[in-house]
Amino acid sequence: MVTASATFVLPPHAESVHSARNFATGTLTGWSLGELSENMELVVSELATNAFRHGLRLAESRAREPIRLSLLRRGTTVACTLNDPGAGFPSLRNPSALDIGGLGLHIVESLSLRWGWAPLAPYGKIVWAVLRTGHHDEPDEPDHP
């Protein structure tokens, strides 16, 4: 079974979301998993945007801390994890037609096998999503990082 990991530290700037997408695409290409790039770009974009928009805002005293993006490969599955210093937890919303935004986690849920989050000690959280390639030549892997 092929295993690999890569981590990218995102400075606390909104422009870092673009860098996160590029990191994910480059990493998947290097792992010969380019078929996951489009979906992973969307997942990374949504999770990174939430980390900056909510995680840093809710942890103002730690708002200058970086956010870490990791990609973890196990066979045909790739987990995307982001950690931020915020204590708030992600939850699916049902925005009205007039709301701006609010559908990001629905996108993550629709593109991933599973997604979730966990608190980190002494503060912060990690949010993750697992995607799988269409090629299942290797034995099935658990659907969590």
N, C-alpha and C positions, 0 to 999 in steps of 0.2 A: 504494500500500500504506500502510495506517495504521500508524504506529509511535508508541509512547509509553513512558514509564518513570516510575516513582514509587518513592521510597525512604523507609523509616521506620526510625528508630533506636530500638531497644528497650532500655530500661534493664535492667540485670541483676537483674530480679525475676521470680519465677514468674508474677505477675499480668500480665506483659507478653504472655503467650501470647494472652490474651483480646483485648488491644489489637491484636495482630498480625492476628488473625482479622477484627476490625472494619475495620482498615486495608485488608486484601485485599478484603473484600466491598464497602466503599465505593469503592475504586479501580475494581474491575470494573464496578460499577454506573455510575460516571462515564464509563467507556469503552463503555457499552452492551453489556457482556458478562456481564450478570447470570446468564445460563444456566450460567456456570462457577463461580458463587459457592459452591455447596454443596461441590463437589469441591475447589475451591481452599481453602476453609476447613479441610477435613480435612488437606490436604497441608501448609498453613501451620502448622496446629496440631501435626502430627507433627514437622515439621522444626524448629519453634521449641522444642518440648518437648525434643527431642534436643539442640539447641544449648545450652539451659539446663542440662539434666540431665548431659550428657556433656562438651560443649565447655568450659563454664566450670569444671566440677569438675576436669577434666584439666589446666586451665591456671590453677591456683589463684593464681599470682603475677600473673595478668592478669584475675582473675575479676571485677573491677569494670569492665571494658571493655564497652561496649555491643555488642549484636548488631545487625547491619544486615539488614533485610529489603527486598528490591527486587523489583518486578514489572516485567517488560519485555515489552511487546507488539510483535509483528510480525505484522501481518495477523490471521489467525485463531488464532495461537498466543500463549500467555502463559507466560513463564518466571518461576518463583518462585525467588529465590536468597536464601540466608541465609549470612552469614559469622559465624564465632565464633573466639575466640583459641585453641581447643584443637587439639592436634596429632593426636589420635586420629582414625581414619577410620571412617565409617559402613559397616556391613556387615549384610546380611540374616542374621537368626538364625532358628533353628527351635526355638522354645521348647517346653517340654513343656506338657501340659495344666494342670499345677499352677503354672507360672511366671506371675508377674504382669507383664504387659507383654511387650515383645519383638516385637510384630507391627507396629509403626509403619511401618517401611520397606516391609513387605509391602503396607500400605495405600497408601503413596506410589507404589509400583511398579504397583499395580493401577489407580490413577486417572490415571496420567500416561503420556504417549507414551514418555518417557524420563526417567531421573533419573541423577544421578551426583554426583561431588565432585572437588575439586582442592585441592592444598595452596596456601597463599598465602605469599609471602615478606614479612617474615622469619619469620613464624609464623602459625599459624591455618589455616583452611580455608574453602572455600565449598562449600555443598551446594545443588544445584539440581534442579528438576523442571519439565517442560514439559507444559502442558495445551493442548488445542485445542477450539475451539467445534465445534458440529455443523454450522455454516454454513461452507461452503468456497467462497464466491463469489470470494475472492481467490486468486492463484496460491499453490501449495504453498510452505511455508517450511521451512527446515531444522529438524530436531527438536532443536536445541540452542541455548542462549543466545548 
